[in-house]
Amino acid sequence: MENKKQILSMQLNVDDFAPASDSEKESLSVMRESVSFWKDGLRRLRKNPIAMVSLAVLIIVLILAFIVPAFYPYDYATQIRGSENLGPMQYSEAEQAAMAAGEKVFPHILGTDSLGRDYAVRVMMGTRVSLSVGLLASVLVLLIGSVYGSVAGFLGGKVDLFMMRIVDILMSVPSFLIIITLNIYMNAGIRTLVVTIGLFSWMGVARIVRAEVLSLRERDFILASEGLGARKSWVITRHFARNVFSPVLVASTNSIASAILTESSLSYLGFGISIPNPSWGGMLEGAQTYILTHPSLAVYPGVCILLTVLCFNVLGNGFRRRFSPNSGR
């Protein structure tokens, strides 16, 4: 006769410890393809529609800045007499006469400026200049800031204290005024702007990297790897680099936006890209004289600055949410 287990009995049921059947194992298995850190981050990034729209806009801006001007029929420095201050899609009298004679004349899509130069190609070339300064300066900022912050975080102690006091001193210096001064005594070109902006903008990245490294040094998985005898190079590449990547990527996108604004401000004040080379800030400075009669001369470069900086900031936020190892899925 089978003994029934009493309700209040502490007796264990032997059937509960029987090996799982094949059907039970199959129901508990999770069939998911193993993906790398990069593939998983990109997969999650694609689920963010705002970040993907920002990325698409930036790709279009890059195409307009670096590819379209090579096939555009007008040059950014060519002055067409009789075509001064034309509105969008307008033709001068000479161009209308040429069209009446059967010649093909490409329209001025965004009109012309006060010197008769096609404004669309100048906006595109100004985009090329501003993006070049922003991208190159951000690379310099990223290199200096990452190396400096990593060294300070890894060494710690008095070395970290001394290095971060240097950062505090540099951050208290009015860097914008120093950049203006350097550009006065140096030829204000893309190279000069990249170097000056990069040398006085890396401190924020250094502090972010240093704080992240200090935090990671005390994490359990770092201590466990070091306790198990893992090489320093393996710990750095497998743990530190992967966890520091997300804040550094966000800082780099923000530094691009900051460099674009700095270059535009310098050019607007007359300390940036020299005439006749176009830049967004220089075009805004030249349009202020005609702000009442031809406001579109200021609207186009202003919208370009706003849209580009906004897209970089939104994309950086998307990177932070999707590439961070601790972000929610």
C-alpha positions in Angstrom: 0.0 0.0 0.0 1.4 3.4 -1.1 2.2 5.7 1.7 0.7 9.1 1.2 2.7 12.1 2.3 1.3 14.0 5.2 0.5 17.7 4.6 2.6 18.9 7.5 5.4 16.3 7.0 9.0 17.4 6.2 9.5 14.3 4.1 11.0 15.0 0.6 9.5 13.6 -2.6 12.0 11.5 -4.5 10.3 12.2 -7.8 11.3 15.9 -7.5 15.0 14.9 -7.9 14.5 12.8 -11.0 16.6 13.8 -14.1 14.8 16.1 -16.5 13.3 14.6 -19.6 14.3 15.6 -23.1 11.0 17.5 -23.6 11.6 19.4 -20.4 15.1 20.3 -21.4 13.9 21.5 -24.8 11.3 23.7 -23.2 13.9 25.4 -21.0 16.5 26.0 -23.7 16.7 29.5 -25.2 17.4 29.4 -28.9 19.3 32.6 -29.6 22.2 33.2 -31.9 25.3 34.4 -30.1 26.3 37.9 -31.1 29.3 40.1 -30.4 29.3 43.3 -28.5 29.3 45.4 -31.7 26.5 43.5 -33.4 24.4 43.6 -30.3 24.9 47.4 -30.0 24.1 48.0 -33.6 21.0 45.8 -33.4 19.7 47.8 -30.5 20.6 51.1 -32.1 18.5 50.2 -35.1 15.5 50.0 -32.8 15.9 53.7 -31.9 14.0 55.6 -34.7 15.2 59.0 -33.6 18.9 58.0 -33.7 18.5 56.3 -37.0 16.8 59.5 -38.5 19.7 61.6 -37.2 22.2 59.2 -38.7 20.4 59.3 -42.1 20.4 63.1 -42.0 24.1 63.2 -41.2 24.8 60.8 -44.1 22.9 63.1 -46.5 24.8 66.1 -45.1 28.1 64.3 -45.7 27.1 63.5 -49.3 26.1 67.1 -50.0 29.3 68.4 -48.5 31.9 66.0 -50.0 30.4 64.5 -53.2 27.8 66.8 -54.7 30.1 69.9 -55.1 32.3 67.8 -57.5 29.4 67.6 -60.0 27.8 70.9 -59.3 28.0 73.3 -62.3 28.9 76.4 -60.2 32.0 77.1 -58.2 31.9 78.6 -54.7 34.3 81.4 -55.6 33.0 82.3 -59.1 31.2 85.7 -59.3 28.5 86.0 -61.9 28.0 89.6 -63.0 24.4 90.7 -63.0 23.3 87.8 -60.7 23.7 89.6 -57.4 21.2 88.8 -54.6 19.0 86.5 -56.6 16.3 84.6 -54.8 15.9 80.8 -54.9 15.4 79.4 -58.4 15.7 82.8 -60.0 17.7 83.8 -63.1 19.5 87.0 -64.0 18.7 88.9 -67.1 21.7 87.6 -68.9 20.8 84.0 -68.0 17.2 84.6 -69.1 18.5 85.8 -72.5 20.7 82.8 -72.8 17.7 80.5 -72.1 15.7 82.4 -74.7 18.4 81.7 -77.2 18.1 77.9 -76.5 21.0 77.5 -74.0 20.6 75.4 -70.9 21.2 77.3 -67.7 21.3 75.5 -64.4 19.2 77.3 -61.8 20.5 78.9 -58.6 18.7 76.6 -56.2 19.2 78.8 -53.1 19.8 82.0 -55.0 23.1 84.1 -55.0 24.8 86.3 -52.5 25.7 90.0 -52.9 28.7 89.2 -55.1 26.8 87.0 -57.5 28.1 83.7 -56.2 25.8 80.7 -56.2 24.6 80.2 -52.6 23.8 76.5 -52.7 27.4 75.5 -53.5 28.7 77.9 -50.9 26.5 76.3 -48.3 27.7 72.9 -49.3 31.4 74.0 -49.2 30.8 75.6 -45.9 29.4 72.4 -44.6 32.5 70.6 -45.8 34.7 73.1 -43.9 32.7 73.0 -40.7 32.4 69.2 -40.7 36.1 68.8 -41.4 37.0 71.0 -38.5 34.5 69.2 -36.2 35.6 65.7 -37.2 39.3 66.3 -37.1 39.2 68.2 -33.9 37.1 65.5 -32.2 39.7 62.9 -33.2 42.4 65.0 -31.6 40.2 65.6 -28.5 39.4 61.9 -28.3 43.1 60.8 -28.5 44.5 63.3 -26.0 41.6 62.9 -23.5 41.4 59.1 -23.6 45.1 58.6 -23.1 45.4 61.3 -20.4 42.3 60.1 -18.5 43.3 56.4 -18.8 46.8 57.0 -17.4 45.5 59.1 -14.5 42.9 56.4 -13.7 45.2 53.5 -13.9 48.1 55.0 -11.9 45.9 56.7 -9.3 47.3 58.1 -6.1 49.5 61.2 -6.2 49.9 60.9 -10.0 46.2 61.0 -10.5 45.9 63.9 -8.1 48.6 65.9 -9.9 47.3 65.2 -13.4 43.7 66.1 -12.5 44.8 69.4 -10.9 46.4 70.2 -14.3 43.0 69.5 -15.9 41.3 71.8 -13.4 43.7 74.6 -14.2 43.2 74.2 -17.9 39.4 74.2 -17.6 39.5 77.4 -15.6 41.4 79.2 -18.5 39.2 81.1 -21.0 40.0 78.8 -23.9 37.9 80.7 -26.4 40.0 83.8 -25.9 43.2 81.8 -26.3 42.0 80.2 -29.5 41.2 83.7 -30.9 44.6 84.9 -29.9 46.4 82.0 -31.5 44.4 82.4 -34.7 45.3 86.1 -34.9 49.0 85.3 -34.9 48.7 82.2 -37.1 47.2 81.6 -40.5 43.5 80.9 -39.8 43.0 77.7 -41.8 41.5 74.3 -41.2 44.7 73.0 -39.7 45.1 75.9 -37.3 41.5 75.6 -36.1 41.7 71.8 -35.6 44.9 72.1 -33.5 43.8 75.0 -31.4 40.3 73.6 -30.8 41.7 70.2 -30.0 44.3 71.4 -27.6 41.8 73.3 -25.5 38.8 70.9 -25.6 40.1 67.5 -24.4 39.8 68.1 -20.6 36.1 67.0 -20.4 36.9 63.6 -22.2 39.8 63.1 -19.9 37.7 63.5 -16.8 35.0 61.1 -18.2 37.5 58.4 -19.0 39.4 58.8 -15.7 36.1 58.5 -13.7 35.1 55.4 -15.7 38.5 53.7 -15.2 38.5 54.4 -11.4 35.0 52.9 -11.2 35.9 49.8 -13.2 39.0 49.2 -11.1 36.8 48.3 -8.1 34.3 46.1 -10.0 34.0 42.4 -9.0 34.7 41.1 -12.5 37.9 43.1 -12.8 39.1 41.9 -9.4 38.1 38.3 -10.3 40.0 38.5 -13.6 43.1 39.8 -12.0 42.8 37.3 -9.1 42.7 34.4 -11.7 45.9 35.6 -13.2 44.6 37.3 -16.4 47.1 39.4 -18.2 46.9 43.2 -18.0 46.5 43.5 -21.7 43.6 41.0 -21.7 41.8 42.8 -18.9 42.3 46.2 -20.7 41.0 45.0 -24.0 38.2 42.7 -22.8 36.9 44.7 -19.9 38.2 48.3 -19.7 38.0 49.2 -23.4 34.5 47.7 -23.8 33.0 49.5 -20.7 34.8 52.8 -21.4 33.7 52.7 -25.1 30.2 54.0 -24.6 31.0 57.2 -22.6 33.9 58.0 -24.9 31.7 57.6 -28.0 29.1 59.9 -26.5 31.8 62.4 -25.6 33.3 62.2 -29.1 29.9 63.0 -30.8 29.4 65.9 -28.4 32.9 67.2 -29.1 32.1 67.2 -32.9 29.0 69.4 -32.2 31.1 71.6 -29.9 33.9 72.0 -32.4 31.4 73.0 -35.1 29.9 75.7 -32.9 33.4 76.9 -32.0 34.4 77.2 -35.6 31.2 78.9 -36.6 31.6 81.4 -33.8 35.3 82.1 -34.7 34.4 82.6 -38.4 31.5 84.8 -37.5 33.8 87.1 -35.5 36.4 87.1 -38.3 39.0 84.9 -36.6 38.2 81.6 -38.4 38.3 80.6 -42.1 39.5 83.4 -44.2 37.6 84.9 -47.2 36.8 83.7 -49.9 36.7 80.2 -48.4 33.1 79.7 -47.2 32.1 78.5 -43.7 28.8 78.6 -41.9 30.0 81.3 -39.5 31.5 83.5 -42.2 28.3 83.2 -44.2 26.3 84.4 -41.2 28.6 87.3 -40.8 28.3 88.3 -44.4 24.5 87.9 -44.3 23.9 90.3 -41.4 24.1 93.3 -43.7 21.2 92.0 -45.8 19.2 90.5 -42.9 16.2 92.6 -43.7 16.2 92.6 -47.5 17.5 89.0 -48.1 17.0 87.0 -44.8 17.5 83.7 -46.6 21.2 84.4 -46.7 21.3 83.9 -42.9 18.6 81.2 -42.7 20.3 78.6 -44.8 23.7 78.4 -42.8 21.8 78.9 -39.5 19.5 75.9 -40.2 22.5 73.8 -41.2 24.3 74.6 -37.9 21.1 73.8 -35.9 20.3 70.6 -37.8 23.9 69.2 -37.8 24.6 69.9 -34.1 21.2 68.6 -33.1 21.7 65.4 -35.0 25.1 64.8 -33.5 23.8 65.3 -30.0 20.8 63.0 -30.6 23.0 60.3 -32.2 25.4 60.5 -29.2 22.5 59.9 -26.8 21.4 56.9 -28.9 25.0 55.5 -28.7 25.0 55.9 -25.0 21.7 54.1 -24.6 22.5 51.3 -27.0 26.2 50.6 -26.6 26.4 50.8 -22.8 26.9 47.3 -21.4 24.6 48.3 -18.5 21.8 49.7 -20.5 18.4 48.0 -20.6 17.3 45.9 -23.5 
